[in-house]
Structure formats: C-alpha cells, structure tokens
Amino acid sequence: VSAQALAEAHAVNTAGPFLLTQALAARLASAAVVVNVSSILGSLAARDGFYTPSYCIAKAGLNMVTRL
C-alpha cells in the first residue's frame, strides 16, 4: 500500500466528512443529525481478511469521526 493511497483514502473518507461537519457546526447545532455512510470493511471487530487496507483504515477513521 502506498503512502499516497493511504493519504487519498483518508482525505476522502475521514478528513473530508470531519472537516465538512466542523465547518457547518454552527448551522447544524440547533436540530441537525449528522449521518455518515460507513462499511463493514471499516469494522475492527468484523475483520476476517486483508481487503483494500487504505479503504478499510479510512472507514475505521470515519467510524471514529462519527462517534466523536
């Protein structure tokens, strides 16, 4: 897995949703619910193989972003 692939997956699937939500926080504060779309591939508990590591790592990050 290249550093560039990791960085791109992180930028799209983790940092992007986090930064967008942060930028809109003032508008969302009153009555909004933020929903992020993840994948079973982002689950730490359900890992049973080595599939697309950059995507899996980024989706696990998105799961943490959503919890925070």
C-alpha positions in Angstrom: 0.0 0.0 0.0 1.5 3.3 -1.0 1.6 6.4 1.2 -0.3 8.3 -1.5 -3.2 5.7 -1.5 -3.4 5.9 2.3 -3.4 9.7 2.2 -6.1 9.9 -0.5 -8.4 7.4 1.2 -8.0 9.3 4.5 -8.7 12.7 2.8 -11.9 11.5 1.1 -13.3 9.1 3.7 -12.2 10.5 7.1 -10.8 14.1 7.0 -13.4 15.3 4.4 -16.5 14.4 6.4 -14.9 15.6 9.6 -13.9 19.0 8.2 -17.3 19.5 6.4 -19.2 18.8 9.6 -16.9 21.0 11.6 -17.3 23.9 9.1 -21.1 23.5 9.3 -21.3 23.0 13.1 -22.9 26.4 13.8 -25.7 25.7 11.3 -26.1 22.1 12.4 -26.2 22.8 16.2 -29.9 23.6 16.6 -31.6 20.5 15.3 -29.4 18.6 12.9 -28.4 15.0 12.8 -25.2 14.1 11.0 -25.2 10.7 9.3 -22.1 9.2 7.7 -22.1 6.2 5.5 -19.5 3.6 6.5 -18.9 0.0 5.6 -18.4 -3.4 7.3 -14.8 -3.0 6.0 -14.3 -0.3 8.5 -15.2 -2.5 11.4 -12.4 -3.6 13.7 -14.4 -6.4 15.1 -15.5 -7.9 11.8 -12.1 -8.2 10.1 -11.5 -11.6 8.6 -9.1 -10.8 5.9 -6.8 -8.3 4.3 -9.0 -6.3 1.9 -8.2 -2.9 0.5 -6.3 -1.7 3.5 -6.3 2.1 2.6 -10.2 2.0 2.3 -10.6 -0.1 5.5 -8.4 2.2 7.5 -10.1 5.3 6.3 -13.6 3.9 7.0 -12.5 2.9 10.5 -11.4 6.5 10.9 -14.8 7.7 9.7 -16.5 5.5 12.3 -14.4 7.3 15.0 -15.3 10.7 13.5 -19.0 9.7 13.7 -18.7 8.6 17.3 -16.9 11.9 18.3 
